[in-house]
Amino acid sequence: MTISEPTLDPDTSRNESTVPARRSFDPERLGLGLLLLAGALLVVVGTGIVTGVLATLALALTLGTVVALIGAAILGGPEVRRKIAPYGLLKPGMLWLALFYLAPLVTLLRNSLSTLPSRFAVKADFDWNFGNYSTAFTDFGGQFQRGFGYAAVATVLTILLGYPLAYVIAFRGGKYRGLLLGLIIIPFFTSYLIRTIAWQSLLADTGPIPNVLNDLGFRPILNALGIMDGDKILNTPAAVIGGLTYNFLPFMALPIYVSLEKINLTLVDAAKDLYSGSVRAFFKVIFPLSLPGVFAGTLLTFIPASGDFVNQQYLGNPNTSVIGQSIQNQFLVQNNLPVASAMSFVLMMIITVFVIIYSRFFGTDDLA
Amino acid sequence: MSAPSSPLGSVARWGLNLFAVGVMIYLFLPIFWIVGFSFNEPKGKFNFVWQNATLDNWREPFKDEALTDALLTSLKIASFSTLIATVLGSLIAIGLARYSFKGNAFLDFVLVLPLTTPEIVIGSSLATLFLDQSVTRGFSTVVIAHVMFQISFVALTVRARVRGFDWTLEQAAQDLGASPMRTFWKVTFPLILPGILAASLLSFALSLDDFIITLFNAGSVSTFPLFVNASFKNSFSPQINVLATIVLLASVALMASGTLVSRAKSRRSTR
């Protein structure tokens, strides 16, 4: 996975051979070691792998790593301080992530392999019950397929809508570029839920959009394309995909804009001289240079869209249910923690594999 | 770009511009609905069908007490979580941007992970942690959850903003005799502050609007999005539209003033 290169400090020589032999310890190794140790201890305590006295001991040891780092900073010279400073800066936030991001993934995995002792039990007992995974696939296979399918179609649509929008703003926005970018963001300062509920009203059978489409005579075409179901749009897959496309469009348009904005326009002029044609110049020069934005946008759109259930809940029907909704329902309504955890874990694994393969090819540099 | 060479090119240009305008309208359609229906006088409990125009809802924006409480809870949660996440995330960003050190690629990877995890996985996994540890879910668990996803967001946003920062300025200050502390507060901090403010504003908005992660970890606490979700089945008052419009206007005002201030500053510094 390509991750952005750190800013190189001109005076830091990382070449191992130049480190003087008299130094008995490497402050960087100490800093990193203490950070990783503290993180691991917090995961172990947070997940409840150790309890009671051992947990108290582990917590004391975690505190010890903090004290040790501070101690090393005080006792060591300015050189040592400079070397362990980044670990001190990263430590509080990273430990938060260890306890509240990594540890929960472990408890999620454990719950996915557990069995509820009774129908009304809150906590499940861990017993290597892989049955939850087969339930997840056999009972909710369709939900997985629809979840990823809708997300994939919506991602393609956000590219088709977002790319021209970003292109026009970047190359024809002139001095209004900032304002136009602001206009893309403004709708997203209202609540996600209320926006989706607004679409529910707009697409409702008596709502304005189906009426306008009917009056304009688009109905037969849209029926043929499978977008409208009779005179209905609401409660169809098209409505769910439309909602996803709407809600994630800025996540696609903004990264594309950022990469388009970086393009040196003299390149385009040069290309036009060489290829004689705007269309060819676009596909030979602009489009390849904007691909990092498209890739970043794809991750930022596809990942959240594949787990989303809000659009399905408000714009879909029971036959369009998606995986996010099944997880929510099994977890919070049916109280079936093990199966919900198994589905959640599978969802994450599929996404992780997707991200790893994807970033092998394209990198994650433009995510931020 | 040069002028269009053929009539066909000109048509294509205008077609593309028109398409972009169409996408903009698509983006704003629900906003028109939300703002418009804040002036509706609904019959019955649901503000979904247009009846008569009225200003009554705007005269009493806080009439729906449970709704107002939910919004206040959301604002409180967002304030706490943004404060914590801004401090922790900015420290990480400075550490990653300022220094080159062992393990930074790995730590960078850990930092990106939460942003590439679907919200439903984050929400459900945190809930299993709290359930396993018998922690009652409520206000503080929501704050914890929000801080978690805000840290990565703040850290990566601030780091992107300080990437081009000239760290030799620090060296210069110290050569002139400033202590490391003084250097940080007098040189480094003022320069990275705009990036930190922008990141914290956006992460405040993320917290305010979060639904899925909050749903799993809120227990009996009701936030604005949770309340709106429940309202869809019980009674959808026009005050929801009024408050949503107020939040929208406040955000736009903040964003605009931020842009104006930074523009004025850069003008002053280039003079």
Interface residues (C-beta under 8 A of the other chain):
Chain A: M1 I3 S4 P6 T7 L8 D9 T12 R14 E28 R29 G31 L32 L35 L36 G46 T47 G48 R82 K83 A85 P86 Y87 G88 L89 L90 P92 G93 M94 W96 L97 F100 Y101 L102 A103 P104 L105 T107 L108 R110 N111 V122 K123 L161 G162 P164 L165 Y167 V168 I169 F171 R172 G178 G182 L183 I184 I185 I186 P187 F189 T190 S191 Y192 L193 I194 R195 I197 A198 W199 S201 L202 A204 T206 Y246 L249 P250 L265 V268 D269 K272 S278 L299 I303 P304 S306 G307 D308 F309 V310 Y314 G324 I327 Q328 F331 L332 L337 A340 S341 S344 F345 L347 M348 I351 T352 V355 T364 L367 A368
Chain B: M1 S2 G9 L16 N17 F19 A20 V23 M24 Y26 L27 F28 L29 P30 I31 W33 I34 F37 F48 V49 V87 L88 G89 L91 I92 I94 G95 L96 A97 R98 Y99 S100 F101 K102 G103 N104 A105 L107 D108 F109 V110 L111 V112 L113 P114 L115 T116 T117 P118 E119 I120 V121 I122 S124 S125 L126 A127 T128 L129 L131 D132 Q133 I144 A145 V147 M148 I151 S152 A155 L156 T157 R159 A160 R163 W167 A205 D209 F211 I212 L215 F216 F224 P225 V228 N229 F232 F236 I240 N241 A244 T245 V247 L248 S251 V252 M255 A256 T259
